[in-house]
Amino acid sequence: MLVCDVGRLLIMASIPLGGLLFGLGFPQLLLIAFLNAVFSEVFNLAEYAALPHIVDPESIPAAVARNQTAMQATTVASQPLGGWLYSVSQLAPFAVNAVSYVVSLVTLLLIRARLYDPPAEPKRSLRLEIAEGLRFVWSQRLLRALVVLSATMTLLTGGFTLVVIVLMSQLGASPSAIGMIFGCCGVAGLAGAVVTPRLIAWFPPGLLYLIGIAASAVLVGLMTVAPSLFWVGLLAAGIVALGPISAVIGQTLSARLTPRRLFGRVCSVEMVASAASVPLASLLSGALLSLTGPTATCLLISVGLLVIVAGAVANPAIRRPDLPEPRMGAEA
């Protein structure tokens, strides 16, 4: 995580420095965006792998939910802040972003806990470690199902923001109104992340996972008959508020099912599966919008989510009424 923060700091700092001294070209910005994405994905994976070293297994749902809350809060705050900084100077957002990585570096250095287990065996090749993570995921029925469900949901909903924008534009929404609605959606996502730990404590996690996806499917379907921009925004906010439920439960189940020494590798399998669906999701949403329009696209996404729910219901590992016993011991 320290290496990734240093890399992102240098990358972000190169934008205002390069802009002031030499000017910026599109190839340079493309390379910066690529490198920043690489460092960010590696950082996120390392952060997930470090989580079991900081909190005990029983506290993982609350810890994951707090991470979701922090992510939603920064998303809500970053959009207006970024717009204001850009109005001050085109280079200001990148300079402030570079400073944020300095803050991240300092906070990481203040962590005194050891965030990894010393290797219990000689270092092996990366290929063998990747294969071990894949084998473990494949051997666990619930983990295997969660990876497939997560990737499929990403494929269906990864381009949903574009669908909502087109639908609101057809209803006559101005750019400022669209921005305001997405700001409200961010607040709804923040609220969803805050209440998710309580919901997990009150309801069986498998049932809550299924209800969250099914409710999202219903709300997406209702967008096809939404009579006004207000209702589209309200439905979109409801969908965003439900998002943390499946995310928190999925990460909690993965953490409980996976031995600590394998957690990073298992997380990498899950992240690669979902990340591979992201570009396909954008292509799928764009193609459906071109061929059928936003209303029919919403209907197709709704049906797809209901199919996912039906497949999940057929899996007894997901239907189980309680969380599995944690396997987070370092020796597991």
C-alpha positions in Angstrom: 0.0 0.0 0.0 2.9 2.3 0.7 4.5 1.7 -2.7 1.1 2.2 -4.4 0.5 5.5 -2.5 4.0 6.8 -3.5 3.3 5.8 -7.1 0.0 7.5 -7.2 1.5 10.6 -5.5 4.2 10.9 -8.2 1.7 10.3 -11.0 -0.8 12.9 -9.7 1.9 15.4 -9.0 3.2 15.0 -12.5 0.0 16.5 -13.9 0.2 20.0 -12.4 4.0 20.1 -12.6 4.0 18.9 -16.2 1.1 21.2 -17.1 2.9 24.3 -15.7 6.4 23.5 -17.1 5.9 21.6 -20.3 2.1 21.3 -21.1 0.2 18.1 -21.2 -0.7 15.9 -24.2 -3.4 13.2 -24.6 -0.8 10.3 -24.7 0.6 11.5 -21.4 -2.8 11.7 -19.7 -3.7 8.3 -21.1 -0.5 6.8 -19.6 -1.2 8.5 -16.2 -4.7 7.2 -16.1 -3.5 3.7 -16.8 -0.8 3.7 -14.2 -3.1 5.3 -11.6 -5.7 2.6 -12.2 -3.0 -0.1 -11.8 -1.7 1.3 -8.5 -5.3 1.8 -7.3 -6.3 -1.8 -8.0 -3.2 -3.2 -6.3 -3.8 -0.8 -3.3 -7.4 -2.0 -3.0 -6.4 -5.6 -3.0 -3.7 -5.1 -0.4 -6.2 -3.2 1.7 -8.7 -6.1 1.6 -5.9 -8.5 2.5 -4.8 -6.4 5.5 -8.3 -6.2 7.0 -8.3 -9.5 8.9 -5.0 -8.4 10.5 -6.6 -5.3 12.0 -10.1 -6.5 13.2 -11.3 -9.8 14.6 -13.6 -12.0 12.5 -16.7 -11.0 14.4 -16.1 -7.3 13.6 -15.6 -7.8 9.9 -19.2 -6.9 8.8 -18.9 -3.6 10.7 -15.4 -2.9 9.3 -16.5 -3.6 5.7 -19.6 -1.5 6.2 -17.4 1.4 7.5 -15.2 1.1 4.5 -18.3 1.3 2.3 -19.5 4.3 4.3 -16.2 6.1 3.8 -16.2 5.3 0.1 -19.8 6.7 -0.3 -19.0 9.8 1.8 -15.9 10.6 -0.3 -17.9 10.0 -3.5 -20.6 12.5 -2.3 -18.0 15.1 -1.3 -15.6 14.7 -4.2 -17.9 15.6 -7.0 -18.8 19.1 -5.9 -15.3 19.7 -4.5 -13.7 18.6 -7.8 -16.0 20.9 -9.7 -15.2 23.8 -7.5 -11.5 23.1 -7.7 -11.7 22.8 -11.5 -13.4 26.2 -11.7 -10.4 27.7 -9.7 -7.8 26.1 -12.0 -7.8 23.1 -14.3 -4.8 21.7 -12.5 -6.1 22.3 -9.0 -8.0 19.0 -8.6 -4.9 17.0 -9.5 -2.7 18.9 -7.0 -5.2 18.3 -4.2 -5.5 14.7 -5.2 -1.7 14.4 -4.9 -1.8 15.9 -1.4 -4.5 13.3 -0.5 -2.0 10.5 -1.2 0.5 12.2 1.2 -2.2 12.1 3.9 -2.8 8.4 3.1 0.9 7.7 3.4 1.1 9.3 6.8 -1.9 7.4 8.1 -0.5 4.1 6.8 2.8 4.8 8.6 0.9 5.4 11.8 -0.5 1.9 11.8 1.5 -0.2 14.2 -0.2 -3.6 13.6 1.6 -6.0 11.3 -0.6 -6.3 8.2 0.6 -9.7 7.0 1.7 -13.1 8.3 5.4 -14.1 7.8 5.6 -16.8 5.1 5.5 -20.2 6.6 7.2 -21.8 3.6 9.8 -20.8 1.0 8.6 -18.2 -1.5 6.9 -19.7 -4.4 6.3 -18.4 -7.9 3.4 -16.0 -8.6 1.9 -18.5 -10.9 1.6 -21.1 -8.2 0.1 -18.7 -5.7 -2.5 -17.5 -8.3 -3.3 -21.2 -9.0 -3.7 -21.8 -5.2 -6.2 -18.9 -4.9 -8.2 -20.2 -7.9 -8.3 -23.7 -6.6 -9.5 -22.5 -3.2 -12.3 -20.4 -4.7 -13.4 -23.3 -6.9 -13.4 -25.7 -4.0 -15.8 -23.6 -1.9 -19.3 -23.7 -3.3 -20.4 -20.4 -1.7 -17.3 -18.5 -2.8 -17.7 -19.9 -6.3 -21.3 -18.7 -6.4 -20.5 -15.3 -5.0 -17.8 -14.7 -7.6 -20.2 -15.7 -10.4 -23.0 -13.6 -9.0 -20.8 -10.5 -8.5 -19.4 -10.7 -12.0 -22.8 -11.1 -13.5 -24.3 -8.2 -11.5 -21.4 -6.0 -12.6 -22.1 -7.0 -16.2 -25.8 -6.0 -15.9 -25.4 -2.9 -13.8 -21.9 -1.6 -14.6 -23.3 0.8 -17.2 -26.5 1.6 -15.4 -25.4 5.2 -14.8 -25.4 5.8 -18.5 -28.8 4.3 -18.8 -30.2 6.6 -16.1 -28.6 9.7 -17.7 -30.2 8.9 -21.1 -33.5 8.3 -19.4 -33.4 11.6 -17.5 -32.3 13.4 -20.6 -35.4 12.1 -22.4 -37.5 13.5 -19.6 -36.0 17.0 -20.2 -33.5 17.0 -17.3 -30.8 19.7 -17.5 -27.2 18.9 -16.7 -27.5 20.7 -13.3 -30.6 18.6 -12.5 -28.8 15.4 -13.4 -25.9 16.4 -11.2 -28.2 17.2 -8.3 -29.9 13.8 -8.6 -26.7 11.9 -8.7 -25.6 13.9 -5.6 -28.7 12.7 -3.8 -28.0 9.2 -5.0 -24.6 9.4 -3.3 -26.2 10.5 0.0 -28.6 7.5 -0.4 -25.6 5.2 -0.9 -24.0 6.6 2.3 -27.2 5.9 4.2 -27.4 2.4 2.9 -23.8 1.7 4.0 -24.5 3.1 7.5 -27.6 0.9 8.1 -26.3 -2.3 6.5 -24.5 -3.7 9.6 -27.7 -3.3 11.6 -29.6 -5.2 8.9 -27.1 -8.0 8.9 -27.6 -8.3 12.7 -31.3 -8.4 12.4 -31.8 -10.6 9.3 -30.2 -13.8 7.9 -27.4 -12.6 5.6 -28.3 -15.0 2.8 -32.0 -13.8 2.8 -30.9 -10.2 3.0 -28.5 -10.7 0.1 -31.4 -12.1 -2.0 -33.8 -9.4 -0.9 -31.3 -6.6 -1.8 -30.9 -7.9 -5.4 -34.6 -8.6 -5.8 -35.5 -5.1 -4.6 -33.0 -3.6 -7.0 -34.6 -5.5 -9.8 -38.0 -4.2 -8.9 -36.8 -0.6 -8.7 -35.0 -0.8 -12.0 -38.2 -2.3 -13.6 -40.3 0.6 -12.1 -38.1 3.0 -14.0 -39.8 1.9 -17.2 -43.1 3.5 -16.0 -41.7 6.4 -14.0 -44.0 9.4 -14.8 -41.5 12.2 -14.1 -37.9 13.1 -13.4 -38.6 13.1 -9.7 -39.6 9.5 -9.7 -36.7 8.4 -11.8 -34.4 10.2 -9.3 -36.1 8.6 -6.3 -35.9 5.1 -7.8 -32.2 5.6 -8.7 -31.5 6.7 -5.1 -33.2 3.6 -3.8 -31.1 1.4 -6.1 -27.9 3.1 -4.9 -29.0 2.7 -1.3 -29.4 -1.1 -1.7 -26.0 -1.5 -3.3 -23.9 -1.7 -0.1 -26.0 -4.7 1.1 -24.8 -7.1 -1.4 -21.2 -5.7 -1.3 -20.9 -5.9 2.5 -22.4 -9.4 2.7 -20.3 -10.7 -0.1 -17.1 -9.4 1.4 -18.1 -10.6 4.9 -18.8 -14.1 3.6 -15.5 -14.2 1.7 -13.6 -13.1 4.8 -15.2 -15.7 7.0 -14.7 -18.5 4.5 -11.1 -17.8 3.6 -8.0 -18.6 5.7 -6.1 -15.4 6.4 -3.0 -16.5 4.4 -5.2 -17.0 1.3 -7.4 -13.9 1.7 -5.4 -11.7 -0.6 -5.4 -14.3 -3.4 -9.1 -15.0 -3.0 -9.8 -11.2 -3.2 -7.7 -11.0 -6.3 -9.9 -13.7 -8.0 -13.0 -11.8 -7.1 -11.7 -8.5 -8.2 -10.4 -9.8 -11.5 -13.8 -11.4 -12.2 -15.7 -8.2 -11.5 -13.2 -5.9 -13.2 -13.3 -8.1 -16.4 -17.1 -7.4 -16.5 -16.8 -3.6 -16.3 -15.8 -2.9 -19.9 -18.3 -5.5 -21.2 -21.0 -3.8 -19.0 -20.4 -0.5 -20.7 -20.5 -2.1 -24.1 -23.6 -4.0 -23.3 -25.4 -0.9 -21.9 -24.4 1.2 -24.9 -25.6 -1.5 -27.4 -28.9 -1.9 -25.6 -29.5 1.8 -25.5 -28.8 2.1 -29.2 -31.0 -0.8 -30.1 -33.9 -0.5 -27.7 -33.7 2.8 -25.8 -33.5 3.5 -22.1 -36.9 2.1 -21.1 -36.5 -1.3 -22.7 -32.9 -1.4 -21.4 -34.2 -0.9 -17.8 -36.6 -3.7 -18.3 -34.0 -6.1 -19.6 -31.7 -5.2 -16.7 -34.5 -5.8 -14.3 -35.3 -9.2 -15.8 -31.6 -10.1 -15.7 -31.3 -9.3 -12.0 -34.4 -11.4 -11.3 -32.7 -14.3 -13.1 -29.7 -13.8 -10.9 -32.0 -14.0 -7.8 -33.6 -17.2 -9.1 -30.1 -18.8 -9.6 -29.0 -17.6 -6.1 -32.2 -19.1 -4.5 -31.3 -22.4 -6.1 -28.0 -22.4 -4.2 -28.3 -23.8 -0.7 -25.0 -22.3 0.4 -26.5 -18.8 -0.2 -29.8 -19.6 1.4 -28.2 -20.7 4.7 -29.7 -18.8 7.6 -26.4 -17.8 9.4 -22.9 -16.6 8.7 -20.4 -19.4 8.4 -17.9 -20.0 11.1 -14.8 -17.8 10.6 -11.7 -19.4 9.2 -9.4 -16.4 9.6 -6.8 -18.0 11.8 -3.3 -17.4 10.5 -2.5 -21.1 10.7 -5.7 -22.1 8.7 
